[in-house]
């Protein structure tokens, strides 16, 4: 079942999977390159989802200027998202890096969490969205990507998702590829794990 407009406005509480993506150093780009980066990101996300067997048209997607916030249907195979979608996105970014015509080059942070959320007038609301965005914007995630110039993507998952999904090993997930991290924002500490490149 997809995430439709009725859900967004109803306030009905549902369980969902949240995926947030952010382009590194987006604000440093010119307006022309920002537009090009958005187009390249949309293309990479669509191709990665299709290659993983996921239907992005069934997601609630909210552009953020330098990325995207998406809520996936509750019946989505979350291990498939963490493992295969991420792996195919890494491959897509690698192809863009190798393509001399592609400009600018994309380097991304992607955060994934799951939990209860509700629809609101301006999009989904709830702690699951907050956790995802805090992890995405965390200093450890930014530092991990900045400190590894040969890596095009850092994946961050919440501690709950790591324990529920990553350690299961489903879909080829390798828990040893993840490192623990913490970030404190406005007095609240958020715990998660990050992985450089593919989690498989």
KEKE-3310 file (N, C-alpha, C; in steps of 0.2 Angstrom, whole numbers, plus 5000, padded with zeros to 4 digits):
npx = (5004:5003:5009:4998:4989:4978:4983:4993:4986:4977:4980:4981:4989:5003:5014:5030:5044:5057:5067:5080:5090:5104:5114:5131:5139:5131:5126:5137:5138:5135:5120:5116:5123:5118:5105:5108:5114:5102:5095:5103:5103:5090:5089:5098:5093:5080:5085:5092:5082:5073:5082:5083:5071:5061:5047:5047:5037:5027:5030:5030:5036:5046:5054:5069:5077:5092:5091:5081:5067:5059:5045:5041:5030:5022:5023:5035:5050:5061:5074:5078:5078:5088:5100:5100:5095:5103:5115:5114:5113:5125:5132:5127:5132:5145:5146:5143:5153:5164:5160:5164:5156:5146:5141:5138:5149:5142:5141:5134:5124:5115:5101:5092:5077:5065:5048:5033:5022:5013:5001:5001:4997:5007:5014:5021:5023:5031:5041:5049:5053:5060:5071:5077:5081:5090:5100:5105:5110:5120:5136:5146:5142:5144:5157:5163:5160:5167:5180:5183:5187:5187:5175:5158:5146:5139:5130:5118:5110:5097:5099:5090:5085:5097:5098:5087:5086:5099:5108:5103:5107:5100:5097:5110:5117:5130:5135:5147:5152:5147:5149:5147:5139:5135:5125:5121:5108:5100:5099:5095:5100:5105:5107:5116:5121:5135:5139:5152:5150:5143:5133:5134)
npy = (4994:5011:5027:5039:5055:5056:5050:5059:5070:5065:5063:5050:5037:5028:5015:5017:5018:5028:5037:5048:5059:5068:5080:5082:5097:5106:5119:5126:5126:5133:5141:5135:5123:5118:5115:5105:5096:5092:5086:5075:5068:5064:5056:5046:5040:5035:5026:5017:5013:5006:4996:4989:4984:4991:5002:5018:5027:5024:5029:5042:5057:5071:5085:5092:5103:5102:5088:5074:5069:5054:5044:5027:5014:5004:4990:4988:4979:4981:4977:4975:4988:4994:4986:4982:4994:5004:4998:4998:5012:5017:5011:5018:5031:5029:5026:5039:5046:5041:5046:5058:5067:5070:5082:5092:5081:5069:5067:5059:5059:5047:5043:5031:5026:5018:5018:5024:5036:5050:5058:5075:5092:5098:5087:5071:5068:5066:5057:5048:5055:5065:5059:5053:5064:5070:5061:5061:5074:5074:5078:5067:5059:5068:5071:5058:5056:5067:5064:5054:5054:5046:5039:5039:5039:5039:5029:5030:5023:5021:5016:5007:5002:4996:4986:4979:4976:4976:4968:4956:4951:4948:4949:4950:4959:4966:4967:4971:4981:4992:5007:5012:5028:5044:5058:5074:5084:5099:5095:5082:5065:5056:5040:5029:5020:5020:5018:5017:5018:5003:4993:4979)
npz = (5000:4996:5001:5002:4997:5006:5018:5022:5026:5035:5048:5054:5063:5058:5055:5048:5036:5035:5024:5021:5011:5007:4999:4999:5003:4996:4997:4993:4979:4963:4957:4945:4945:4957:4952:4942:4950:4958:4948:4944:4956:4957:4946:4950:4962:4957:4948:4956:4965:4956:4951:4963:4964:4969:4971:4968:4965:4974:4986:4999:4995:4999:4993:4998:4994:4995:4994:4998:5007:5012:5014:5016:5011:5024:5022:5016:5012:5023:5024:5011:5007:5015:5011:4997:4990:4994:4990:4976:4974:4978:4967:4957:4960:4959:4945:4940:4945:4937:4925:4914:4909:4918:4929:4943:4953:4963:4981:4994:5010:5018:5028:5037:5046:5056:5062:5071:5064:5058:5047:5042:5039:5031:5027:5033:5051:5067:5079:5072:5060:5065:5071:5060:5053:5062:5063:5050:5048:5057:5065:5066:5055:5044:5046:5043:5029:5024:5028:5020:5005:4994:4994:4990:4997:5013:5024:5036:5050:5062:5079:5083:5071:5066:5076:5074:5060:5052:5059:5057:5045:5034:5016:5013:5021:5031:5046:5052:5045:5049:5060:5077:5082:5089:5092:5099:5100:5105:5118:5117:5114:5101:5094:5083:5069:5057:5040:5027:5011:5002:5012:5010)
capx = (5000:5007:5008:4994:4988:4974:4987:4996:4981:4972:4983:4981:4995:5005:5021:5033:5051:5059:5074:5082:5096:5107:5120:5136:5142:5126:5126:5143:5137:5131:5113:5116:5126:5113:5099:5111:5114:5096:5093:5107:5101:5083:5090:5102:5088:5075:5088:5094:5076:5071:5087:5082:5064:5057:5043:5047:5030:5022:5033:5028:5043:5046:5060:5072:5082:5098:5090:5074:5064:5054:5041:5040:5024:5024:5024:5041:5055:5066:5081:5079:5080:5095:5105:5100:5094:5109:5121:5113:5114:5133:5135:5125:5136:5152:5146:5143:5160:5168:5157:5167:5151:5142:5144:5144:5149:5138:5143:5128:5123:5108:5099:5086:5075:5058:5044:5027:5022:5006:5000:5000:4995:5013:5018:5021:5025:5032:5048:5053:5055:5065:5077:5080:5084:5095:5106:5107:5113:5125:5143:5149:5140:5147:5165:5164:5160:5172:5186:5184:5186:5186:5168:5153:5140:5139:5124:5117:5104:5096:5101:5084:5085:5103:5097:5081:5087:5106:5112:5099:5111:5096:5099:5118:5119:5136:5135:5154:5154:5144:5152:5142:5139:5130:5125:5117:5105:5095:5099:5093:5106:5102:5112:5115:5127:5136:5143:5154:5149:5138:5132:5134)
capy = (5000:5017:5033:5043:5061:5055:5049:5065:5075:5062:5062:5043:5035:5022:5013:5018:5018:5035:5038:5055:5059:5075:5081:5085:5104:5108:5126:5129:5125:5139:5139:5131:5117:5115:5112:5099:5091:5089:5081:5069:5064:5061:5050:5040:5037:5032:5020:5013:5010:5001:4990:4985:4981:4995:5007:5025:5031:5022:5033:5049:5060:5078:5088:5097:5107:5098:5081:5071:5065:5049:5039:5021:5010:4999:4983:4987:4975:4986:4975:4977:4995:4996:4983:4983:5000:5007:4996:5001:5019:5017:5009:5024:5036:5027:5028:5046:5049:5039:5049:5064:5072:5072:5088:5091:5075:5069:5063:5059:5056:5044:5040:5027:5024:5016:5019:5027:5043:5052:5063:5082:5097:5100:5081:5067:5071:5061:5056:5044:5060:5069:5054:5052:5070:5072:5057:5063:5080:5074:5079:5061:5057:5073:5070:5052:5057:5072:5061:5048:5057:5041:5036:5043:5039:5037:5027:5031:5019:5022:5010:5002:4999:4992:4980:4975:4974:4975:4962:4950:4948:4947:4953:4951:4965:4964:4972:4973:4987:4998:5009:5016:5035:5047:5065:5077:5090:5102:5091:5075:5061:5051:5035:5026:5017:5023:5013:5020:5014:4998:4989:4972)
capz = (5000:4995:5005:4998:5000:5012:5024:5023:5029:5040:5055:5056:5065:5055:5055:5041:5035:5033:5021:5020:5007:5007:4995:5002:5001:4991:4997:4990:4972:4960:4956:4939:4948:4961:4948:4939:4956:4959:4942:4945:4962:4956:4942:4953:4966:4953:4945:4962:4967:4951:4951:4969:4964:4973:4967:4971:4964:4980:4992:5000:4994:5000:4991:5003:4991:4994:4995:4998:5013:5009:5019:5012:5014:5030:5020:5012:5015:5025:5023:5004:5006:5018:5008:4990:4987:4996:4986:4969:4974:4978:4961:4952:4961:4956:4938:4939:4946:4931:4919:4913:4907:4923:4933:4948:4956:4969:4987:4998:5016:5018:5034:5037:5052:5055:5068:5070:5061:5056:5042:5044:5033:5027:5027:5039:5057:5072:5081:5067:5055:5069:5072:5054:5051:5066:5061:5043:5049:5063:5064:5064:5048:5040:5046:5040:5022:5022:5029:5015:4998:4988:4996:4988:5001:5020:5026:5043:5052:5069:5083:5083:5064:5066:5079:5071:5053:5050:5063:5055:5040:5028:5010:5012:5026:5035:5052:5054:5041:5053:5066:5081:5082:5094:5091:5104:5098:5109:5124:5116:5111:5096:5093:5077:5066:5050:5035:5021:5005:5002:5018:5009)
cpx = (5004:5005:5004:4993:4983:4978:4990:4992:4977:4974:4983:4988:4997:5012:5024:5041:5053:5066:5075:5089:5098:5113:5125:5138:5137:5126:5132:5143:5134:5124:5112:5118:5121:5107:5102:5111:5108:5094:5097:5105:5095:5084:5093:5097:5083:5079:5090:5087:5073:5076:5086:5075:5059:5053:5042:5041:5025:5025:5030:5035:5042:5053:5063:5077:5088:5097:5083:5073:5058:5051:5039:5034:5027:5026:5031:5046:5061:5073:5083:5081:5087:5101:5105:5099:5100:5115:5120:5114:5122:5135:5133:5130:5143:5152:5146:5150:5165:5166:5160:5162:5147:5145:5138:5144:5145:5141:5137:5129:5116:5107:5092:5084:5068:5054:5037:5027:5015:5006:4999:4999:5001:5017:5018:5025:5027:5039:5052:5056:5061:5072:5081:5084:5090:5101:5109:5112:5119:5132:5147:5148:5144:5155:5167:5165:5166:5179:5188:5183:5185:5179:5163:5146:5141:5131:5123:5110:5103:5098:5096:5084:5091:5101:5092:5082:5094:5109:5108:5103:5107:5098:5106:5121:5125:5137:5142:5156:5151:5148:5147:5144:5134:5131:5120:5114:5100:5094:5097:5099:5102:5108:5110:5121:5128:5140:5145:5153:5143:5138:5133:5141)
cpy = (5006:5022:5038:5050:5061:5054:5055:5070:5072:5063:5055:5041:5028:5021:5013:5018:5024:5034:5045:5055:5067:5075:5085:5092:5107:5116:5130:5129:5132:5136:5134:5124:5113:5111:5105:5094:5087:5084:5075:5065:5061:5055:5044:5037:5033:5025:5015:5009:5004:4995:4986:4982:4985:5000:5013:5029:5029:5026:5040:5053:5068:5081:5092:5102:5104:5091:5079:5068:5061:5045:5033:5017:5005:4992:4982:4983:4980:4984:4976:4984:4997:4992:4984:4990:5004:5005:4998:5008:5020:5016:5015:5030:5035:5028:5035:5049:5047:5043:5056:5070:5074:5077:5091:5083:5074:5065:5064:5056:5053:5041:5037:5025:5021:5017:5022:5034:5044:5057:5070:5086:5098:5093:5077:5070:5065:5060:5052:5049:5063:5065:5054:5058:5072:5068:5059:5069:5080:5075:5072:5058:5062:5072:5063:5052:5062:5069:5055:5050:5052:5037:5041:5043:5036:5035:5027:5027:5021:5015:5005:4999:4994:4985:4976:4972:4972:4969:4955:4946:4947:4952:4954:4957:4962:4969:4975:4979:4993:5000:5013:5024:5038:5055:5068:5084:5093:5098:5084:5072:5056:5046:5031:5023:5020:5018:5017:5015:5009:4994:4981:4970)
cpz = (5000:5000:5001:5001:5006:5018:5026:5027:5035:5047:5058:5057:5061:5056:5048:5042:5032:5030:5019:5016:5007:5003:4998:4999:4995:4991:4994:4982:4969:4959:4950:4941:4953:4958:4945:4944:4958:4954:4943:4950:4960:4951:4945:4958:4963:4950:4950:4964:4962:4951:4957:4969:4968:4969:4970:4970:4970:4986:4992:4999:4995:4998:4997:5001:4989:4995:4995:5005:5011:5015:5014:5015:5020:5028:5016:5016:5016:5024:5016:5003:5009:5014:5000:4987:4988:4991:4979:4969:4974:4971:4956:4953:4958:4948:4936:4940:4940:4925:4918:4911:4912:4928:4937:4950:4962:4975:4992:5005:5015:5025:5034:5044:5051:5062:5066:5068:5059:5051:5045:5038:5028:5026:5033:5045:5062:5073:5076:5062:5059:5069:5066:5052:5055:5065:5054:5044:5054:5061:5062:5057:5043:5040:5043:5032:5020:5023:5024:5008:4993:4989:4994:4992:5008:5022:5034:5045:5059:5073:5083:5076:5063:5070:5076:5064:5051:5053:5060:5049:5034:5022:5009:5017:5030:5041:5054:5050:5044:5059:5070:5081:5087:5092:5096:5101:5102:5115:5123:5112:5107:5094:5087:5075:5059:5046:5029:5015:5006:5009:5017:5008)
residu = (UNK:UNK:UNK:UNK:UNK:UNK:UNK:UNK:UNK:UNK:UNK:UNK:UNK:UNK:UNK:UNK:UNK:UNK:UNK:UNK:UNK:UNK:UNK:UNK:UNK:UNK:UNK:UNK:UNK:UNK:UNK:UNK:UNK:UNK:UNK:UNK:UNK:UNK:UNK:UNK:UNK:UNK:UNK:UNK:UNK:UNK:UNK:UNK:UNK:UNK:UNK:UNK:UNK:UNK:UNK:UNK:UNK:UNK:UNK:UNK:UNK:UNK:UNK:UNK:UNK:UNK:UNK:UNK:UNK:UNK:UNK:UNK:UNK:UNK:UNK:UNK:UNK:UNK:UNK:UNK:UNK:UNK:UNK:UNK:UNK:UNK:UNK:UNK:UNK:UNK:UNK:UNK:UNK:UNK:UNK:UNK:UNK:UNK:UNK:UNK:UNK:UNK:UNK:UNK:UNK:UNK:UNK:UNK:UNK:UNK:UNK:UNK:UNK:UNK:UNK:UNK:UNK:UNK:UNK:UNK:UNK:UNK:UNK:UNK:UNK:UNK:UNK:UNK:UNK:UNK:UNK:UNK:UNK:UNK:UNK:UNK:UNK:UNK:UNK:UNK:UNK:UNK:UNK:UNK:UNK:UNK:UNK:UNK:UNK:UNK:UNK:UNK:UNK:UNK:UNK:UNK:UNK:UNK:UNK:UNK:UNK:UNK:UNK:UNK:UNK:UNK:UNK:UNK:UNK:UNK:UNK:UNK:UNK:UNK:UNK:UNK:UNK:UNK:UNK:UNK:UNK:UNK:UNK:UNK:UNK:UNK:UNK:UNK:UNK:UNK:UNK:UNK:UNK:UNK:UNK:UNK:UNK:UNK:UNK:UNK)
# end
